[in-house]
Amino acid sequence: MSHTFRRLIPLLLASVLALAGCSTTVPEGITAVTPFDATRYAGKWFEIARLDHSFERGLDNVSARYTLQPNGSVQVINRGFSAEKKAWKEAEGVAKFTGDPHTASLKVSFFGPFYGGYHVVALDPAYRWAMVVGADRSYVWILARDKQLPAEIRAQLLAKAQALGIAVDQLVWVDQSRSDS
């Protein structure tokens, strides 16, 4: 084994482990919505609730805009307001279907070649609200076309999330009170 190759082994191993941690598959025991219509899903969604992660921590008035691209991918623009910095934070990414585009299972990337799972697991027939799960149960978002969800829809989504094994007691309910969001 050459000296150069031996020096590359730790880097290759680290790369493989990093990519393994960026799963794009639906978590075991969870099913993505089908049939799914990306054209109807496109547009602006407000984040109603989420399980908190460092990339969104401290943000309120969070929204996502999904725009279909000619090549079949989806442009994703996430935007949220940091009260601490008194400024908007925006991230642009791309989402691609992991299989049949009529199944709401995508992979999304905001960081070059690294993708994470994006799976719509509950969806209003009129495409007014949705619940999204990442590659595991620690990534969950409740989204809506409006800044508020009726109490009965919230209860329905919380029951579904709990049935899927999601820690609903840890959800962060997102303030959507800004008029410029």
LUMMARMAR-448847 format. One line per 2 residues: number of its first residue (from 1); their letters; for each residue x, y, z of N, C-alpha, C, O. Coordinates in steps of 0.02 Angstrom, whole numbers, plus 50000, padded with zeros to 5 digits. Example, Ala and Ser with C-alpha at 12.3 -4.5 7.8 and 13.67 -1.06 7.14 Angstrom:
% residues 2
1) AS) 50660:49716:50390:50615:49775:50390:50660:49835:50390:50712:49834:50423 ~ 50642:49888:50354:50684:49947:50357:50645:50002:50394:50670:50057:50402
END
This chain:
% residues 181
1) MS) 50043:49942:50000:50000:50000:50000:50045:50061:50000:50091:50067:50040 ~ 50031:50107:49955:50073:50166:49949:50064:50213:50009:50011:50212:50041
3) HT) 50115:50252:50022:50112:50300:50078:50057:50351:50067:50022:50370:50115 ~ 50047:50374:50006:49995:50423:49990:49926:50394:50004:49884:50427:50033
5) FR) 49915:50332:49982:49850:50300:49992:49836:50292:50067:49780:50303:50089 ~ 49887:50271:50106:49878:50262:50178:49859:50328:50211:49820:50329:50259
7) RL) 49886:50384:50187:49869:50449:50215:49797:50469:50198:49766:50507:50235 ~ 49772:50443:50142:49703:50459:50121:49650:50418:50157:49592:50438:50158
9) IP) 49669:50362:50186:49620:50318:50218:49579:50354:50271:49518:50349:50269 ~ 49610:50392:50318:49568:50427:50367:49520:50477:50335:49463:50484:50358
11) LL) 49542:50512:50284:49499:50561:50250:49441:50525:50215:49384:50548:50219 ~ 49455:50470:50181:49403:50432:50148:49353:50405:50198:49292:50407:50187
13) LA) 49378:50378:50254:49335:50351:50306:49290:50406:50334:49231:50396:50344 ~ 49319:50464:50348:49280:50521:50374:49227:50542:50325:49171:50558:50344
15) SV) 49244:50542:50260:49195:50562:50209:49137:50513:50205:49080:50533:50200 ~ 49153:50449:50209:49100:50397:50206:49055:50404:50267:48994:50401:50261
17) LA) 49084:50414:50326:49044:50422:50387:49001:50484:50384:48943:50483:50405 ~ 49027:50538:50358:48989:50601:50352:48930:50591:50305:48875:50614:50320
19) LA) 48942:50559:50249:48888:50548:50201:48835:50500:50228:48776:50508:50214 ~ 48857:50451:50267:48810:50405:50298:48763:50441:50346:48706:50422:50354
21) GC) 48788:50493:50378:48747:50532:50424:48698:50578:50389:48654:50606:50422 ~ 48704:50587:50324:48659:50631:50286:48609:50588:50248:48606:50593:50186
23) ST) 48571:50548:50283:48524:50503:50251:48467:50542:50218:48447:50595:50242 ~ 48443:50514:50164:48387:50545:50130:48326:50499:50128:48276:50515:50097
25) TV) 48331:50442:50162:48275:50395:50161:48223:50413:50213:48237:50448:50262 ~ 48162:50389:50202:48108:50400:50249:48123:50358:50312:48143:50300:50306
27) PE) 48114:50387:50371:48126:50348:50433:48083:50285:50434:48027:50285:50410 ~ 48110:50233:50464:48073:50170:50470:48007:50181:50505:48003:50215:50556
29) GI) 47954:50151:50477:47888:50156:50507:47849:50219:50486:47794:50230:50510 ~ 47878:50259:50443:47846:50321:50419:47839:50315:50343:47884:50291:50310
31) TA) 47783:50339:50317:47770:50336:50245:47759:50406:50218:47721:50445:50248 ~ 47791:50422:50163:47781:50486:50130:47714:50486:50093:47690:50434:50071
33) VT) 47684:50544:50088:47619:50553:50056:47623:50534:49982:47670:50552:49947 ~ 47573:50498:49960:47563:50483:49890:47488:50476:49878:47455:50446:49920
35) PF) 47459:50502:49826:47490:50541:49773:47508:50611:49796:47476:50640:49841 ~ 47559:50638:49766:47585:50704:49783:47591:50744:49718:47612:50719:49667
37) DA) 47571:50808:49722:47574:50852:49664:47620:50911:49680:47601:50957:49716 ~ 47680:50909:49654:47730:50961:49669:47707:51030:49646:47725:51080:49676
39) TR) 47668:51033:49593:47643:51097:49569:47597:51129:49621:47600:51190:49633 ~ 47554:51089:49652:47510:51115:49705:47548:51132:49769:47529:51177:49806
41) YA) 47603:51096:49781:47643:51107:49842:47687:51170:49836:47704:51201:49886 ~ 47704:51187:49775:47747:51246:49763:47715:51309:49792:47654:51313:49800
43) GK) 47758:51357:49807:47734:51420:49835:47761:51431:49905:47808:51399:49926 ~ 47729:51477:49940:47752:51497:50007:47716:51459:50062:47655:51451:50060
45) WF) 47755:51436:50111:47730:51402:50170:47759:51437:50232:47817:51458:50232 ~ 47718:51443:50284:47740:51471:50348:47755:51413:50395:47718:51365:50398
47) EI) 47810:51420:50432:47828:51369:50482:47786:51382:50545:47793:51434:50576 ~ 47745:51334:50563:47702:51339:50621:47738:51311:50683:47736:51341:50737
49) AR) 47772:51255:50674:47808:51223:50729:47866:51183:50700:47866:51164:50641 ~ 47916:51170:50744:47974:51130:50723:48007:51100:50784:47997:51123:50840
51) LD) 48045:51048:50774:48093:51026:50824:48155:51069:50812:48178:51074:50755 ~ 48181:51099:50863:48234:51149:50856:48301:51118:50838:48319:51064:50861
53) HS) 48338:51153:50795:48406:51135:50775:48446:51199:50769:48418:51253:50762 ~ 48511:51192:50771:48556:51250:50772:48544:51297:50712:48551:51357:50719
55) FE) 48528:51269:50653:48521:51311:50594:48459:51355:50595:48453:51400:50554 ~ 48412:51341:50640:48351:51383:50646:48344:51415:50715:48298:51455:50726
57) RG) 48388:51397:50760:48381:51421:50829:48378:51497:50831:48419:51531:50800 ~ 48330:51523:50868:48323:51595:50876:48286:51630:50820:48277:51691:50822
59) LD) 48263:51592:50771:48226:51623:50715:48151:51618:50727:48125:51567:50750 ~ 48116:51672:50711:48044:51671:50709:48021:51694:50640:48063:51710:50597
61) NV) 47957:51697:50630:47929:51718:50565:47962:51680:50507:47977:51709:50455 ~ 47973:51616:50517:48006:51574:50467:47957:51554:50412:47900:51536:50425
63) SA) 47982:51557:50351:47942:51534:50294:47987:51497:50245:48049:51503:50248 ~ 47955:51460:50202:47991:51424:50149:47954:51437:50084:47892:51435:50082
65) RY) 47991:51449:50031:47962:51457:49965:47991:51403:49920:48052:51396:49914 ~ 47946:51365:49888:47966:51310:49844:47946:51329:49773:47889:51345:49759
67) TL) 47996:51327:49727:47984:51345:49658:48008:51289:49613:48067:51269:49615 ~ 47963:51262:49573:47981:51208:49527:48028:51233:49473:48019:51289:49447
69) QP) 48077:51193:49456:48126:51211:49405:48115:51168:49343:48087:51113:49348 ~ 48135:51192:49285:48125:51155:49222:48156:51084:49223:48132:51040:49189
71) NG) 48210:51075:49261:48243:51009:49263:48211:50961:49312:48237:50906:49322 ~ 48155:50980:49344:48120:50936:49390:48140:50946:49463:48109:50918:49508
73) SV) 48192:50985:49475:48211:50999:49544:48167:51055:49572:48126:51083:49536 ~ 48176:51070:49635:48137:51122:49668:48186:51170:49702:48227:51149:49743
75) QV) 48180:51234:49685:48219:51285:49721:48186:51295:49788:48125:51302:49793 ~ 48226:51297:49841:48201:51307:49909:48233:51371:49937:48294:51377:49938
77) IN) 48192:51417:49960:48218:51476:49995:48185:51478:50063:48125:51489:50070 ~ 48226:51468:50115:48203:51472:50184:48223:51540:50212:48278:51564:50200
79) RG) 48177:51570:50249:48189:51637:50275:48161:51642:50345:48106:51618:50358 ~ 48199:51673:50391:48175:51683:50459:48206:51746:50488:48258:51769:50465
81) FS) 48174:51773:50539:48197:51834:50570:48232:51819:50636:48205:51784:50678 ~ 48292:51846:50644:48330:51840:50706:48318:51904:50747:48341:51958:50730
83) AE) 48281:51896:50802:48268:51954:50846:48333:51978:50877:48342:52038:50888 ~ 48378:51932:50892:48442:51950:50922:48483:51995:50876:48512:52045:50898
85) KK) 48486:51977:50812:48525:52016:50763:48483:52069:50729:48509:52111:50691 ~ 48418:52068:50742:48371:52115:50710:48379:52115:50634:48382:52167:50602
87) AW) 48383:52054:50607:48394:52047:50534:48363:51982:50510:48355:51934:50548 ~ 48348:51982:50446:48324:51921:50413:48383:51876:50396:48436:51900:50378
89) KE) 48373:51811:50402:48422:51761:50382:48389:51720:50327:48332:51698:50334 ~ 48425:51709:50273:48397:51673:50216:48446:51620:50193:48506:51631:50193
91) AE) 48419:51563:50173:48460:51508:50146:48426:51482:50083:48366:51471:50081 ~ 48466:51473:50031:48440:51446:49968:48467:51376:49957:48527:51363:49967
93) GV) 48423:51332:49937:48443:51263:49925:48407:51234:49865:48370:51268:49830 ~ 48418:51169:49856:48385:51133:49801:48359:51067:49829:48391:51035:49870
95) AK) 48299:51048:49806:48270:50984:49825:48259:50943:49762:48243:50969:49708 ~ 48270:50878:49769:48260:50831:49713:48221:50771:49739:48231:50748:49795
97) FT) 48177:50745:49697:48140:50685:49716:48187:50626:49721:48233:50619:49681 ~ 48176:50584:49772:48218:50525:49781:48193:50466:49739:48227:50415:49735
99) GD) 48136:50473:49709:48107:50421:49668:48050:50451:49628:48057:50503:49597 ~ 47994:50417:49629:47934:50438:49593:47913:50508:49616:47903:50518:49676
101) PH) 47906:50556:49571:47886:50624:49591:47814:50629:49616:47792:50683:49637 ~ 47776:50575:49614:47709:50574:49643:47710:50550:49715:47657:50542:49746
103) TA) 47769:50537:49741:47779:50521:49812:47818:50578:49843:47870:50598:49817 ~ 47794:50604:49899:47822:50664:49931:47885:50648:49971:47888:50660:50032
105) SL) 47933:50620:49938:47997:50602:49969:48053:50634:49928:48066:50614:49871 ~ 48085:50684:49958:48138:50721:49923:48201:50722:49965:48201:50705:50024
107) KV) 48254:50743:49933:48316:50757:49969:48330:50831:49955:48320:50856:49900 ~ 48354:50866:50007:48365:50938:50001:48435:50954:50023:48462:50924:50070
109) SF) 48466:51003:49988:48534:51023:50005:48539:51099:50008:48515:51135:49964 ~ 48570:51121:50061:48589:51192:50068:48665:51198:50069:48692:51254:50070
111) FG) 48699:51141:50068:48772:51140:50076:48805:51097:50023:48833:51044:50039 ~ 48802:51118:49961:48838:51082:49908:48814:51011:49899:48754:51000:49888
113) PF) 48859:50963:49903:48840:50895:49886:48806:50857:49942:48790:50798:49934 ~ 48794:50888:50000:48765:50853:50057:48690:50862:50059:48665:50919:50059
115) YG) 48653:50807:50060:48581:50808:50059:48552:50778:50123:48582:50734:50154 ~ 48494:50803:50141:48456:50774:50196:48386:50758:50172:48363:50786:50122
117) GY) 48352:50715:50208:48285:50694:50188:48233:50748:50201:48239:50787:50248 ~ 48183:50750:50159:48125:50795:50164:48065:50754:50142:48055:50742:50083
119) HV) 48025:50733:50191:47970:50687:50176:47905:50715:50204:47897:50723:50264 ~ 47858:50730:50159:47793:50754:50180:47754:50692:50203:47740:50647:50164
121) VA) 47735:50692:50268:47702:50633:50297:47629:50646:50313:47592:50599:50328 ~ 47608:50708:50310:47537:50726:50317:47525:50787:50274:47565:50834:50273
123) LD) 47469:50786:50237:47457:50841:50190:47381:50851:50183:47344:50804:50170 ~ 47361:50912:50192:47291:50931:50182:47272:50917:50110:47311:50933:50065
125) PA) 47213:50889:50097:47192:50877:50027:47193:50941:49984:47202:50937:49924 ~ 47182:50999:50016:47183:51063:49980:47252:51095:49981:47260:51152:49959
127) YR) 47302:51059:50007:47371:51085:50011:47375:51150:50052:47410:51196:50032 ~ 47339:51152:50109:47339:51211:50153:47386:51201:50213:47408:51250:50242
129) WA) 47402:51138:50231:47448:51124:50285:47484:51058:50270:47461:51017:50231 ~ 47542:51050:50303:47582:50990:50292:47625:50977:50353:47640:51022:50392
131) MV) 47644:50914:50362:47694:50896:50412:47751:50861:50375:47740:50815:50336 ~ 47811:50883:50389:47871:50859:50355:47918:50828:50407:47927:50855:50462
133) VG) 47947:50771:50390:47996:50737:50432:48060:50731:50391:48058:50720:50331 ~ 48116:50738:50425:48181:50730:50392:48201:50657:50389:48158:50613:50384
135) AD) 48266:50644:50391:48291:50576:50386:48281:50537:50451:48288:50476:50452 ~ 48265:50572:50505:48248:50538:50568:48196:50580:50604:48177:50634:50581
137) RS) 48173:50555:50660:48118:50587:50696:48139:50650:50734:48097:50681:50767 ~ 48201:50670:50730:48222:50732:50763:48216:50793:50718:48230:50849:50739
139) YV) 48196:50782:50656:48185:50837:50609:48112:50837:50589:48090:50793:50551 ~ 48074:50885:50615:48002:50888:50602:47981:50961:50594:48004:51004:50631
141) WI) 47939:50973:50545:47911:51039:50534:47836:51033:50520:47814:50988:50485 ~ 47797:51078:50549:47727:51085:50532:47722:51151:50494:47741:51204:50519
143) LA) 47696:51147:50433:47692:51205:50388:47620:51220:50370:47577:51176:50371 ~ 47607:51282:50353:47540:51301:50330:47545:51359:50281:47594:51397:50282
145) RD) 47495:51366:50241:47492:51422:50194:47476:51487:50230:47493:51541:50206 ~ 47443:51482:50287:47426:51540:50328:47471:51540:50390:47501:51489:50407
147) KQ) 47475:51596:50423:47519:51603:50482:47492:51568:50544:47528:51562:50594 ~ 47431:51547:50543:47400:51512:50599:47365:51449:50574:47345:51445:50516
149) LP) 47359:51400:50618:47321:51340:50603:47262:51337:50651:47269:51352:50711 ~ 47204:51317:50627:47147:51307:50673:47165:51255:50726:47203:51209:50713
151) AE) 47137:51264:50786:47153:51220:50843:47141:51146:50827:47180:51103:50848 ~ 47088:51131:50789:47073:51060:50775:47125:51030:50727:47140:50970:50732
153) IR) 47152:51069:50682:47204:51044:50636:47269:51035:50675:47304:50985:50665 ~ 47286:51081:50719:47345:51074:50763:47341:51010:50803:47389:50972:50806
155) AQ) 47282:50998:50833:47273:50937:50873:47281:50874:50830:47311:50826:50852 ~ 47253:50876:50770:47258:50819:50724:47331:50806:50706:47352:50748:50706
157) LL) 47369:50858:50692:47439:50849:50673:47481:50827:50733:47527:50786:50725 ~ 47467:50852:50792:47503:50830:50851:47490:50756:50865:47536:50720:50884
159) AK) 47428:50734:50857:47411:50664:50867:47448:50620:50816:47474:50567:50834 ~ 47450:50642:50754:47486:50604:50702:47560:50601:50718:47591:50548:50714
161) AQ) 47589:50658:50737:47661:50660:50754:47676:50614:50813:47725:50577:50811 ~ 47634:50616:50864:47645:50573:50922:47641:50499:50901:47681:50458:50924
163) AL) 47593:50482:50859:47586:50413:50835:47647:50390:50795:47663:50331:50793 ~ 47682:50438:50764:47743:50422:50725:47805:50420:50769:47860:50407:50745
165) GI) 47797:50432:50834:47854:50429:50879:47893:50494:50884:47952:50493:50902 ~ 47862:50549:50868:47895:50614:50870:47883:50646:50939:47828:50641:50967
167) AV) 47934:50677:50966:47931:50708:51032:47893:50774:51028:47923:50828:51025 ~ 47827:50771:51028:47785:50830:51019:47794:50880:51076:47781:50940:51067
169) DQ) 47814:50857:51134:47824:50902:51191:47885:50947:51181:47894:50995:51218 ~ 47927:50932:51132:47986:50972:51117:47977:51018:51058:48024:51053:51038
171) LV) 47918:51020:51029:47906:51064:50972:47912:51137:50993:47891:51157:51047 ~ 47941:51177:50949:47946:51249:50957:47891:51279:50914:47888:51267:50854
173) WV) 47847:51318:50945:47792:51350:50908:47818:51418:50885:47837:51460:50925 ~ 47818:51428:50820:47852:51484:50789:47807:51546:50789:47749:51544:50767
175) DQ) 47834:51601:50813:47800:51666:50812:47796:51688:50739:47847:51691:50704 ~ 47736:51704:50716:47726:51728:50647:47692:51796:50648:47648:51810:50607
177) SR) 47712:51840:50694:47676:51903:50704:47701:51961:50661:47669:52013:50658 ~ 47758:51953:50628:47784:52009:50587:47741:52018:50525:47719:51969:50494
179) SD) 47729:52080:50506:47689:52093:50446:47732:52092:50383:47704:52090:50327 ~ 47798:52092:50390:47842:52093:50331:47873:52024:50316:47924:52020:50282
181) S) 47841:51972:50341:47870:51905:50329:47845:51874:50265:47865:51818:50249
END
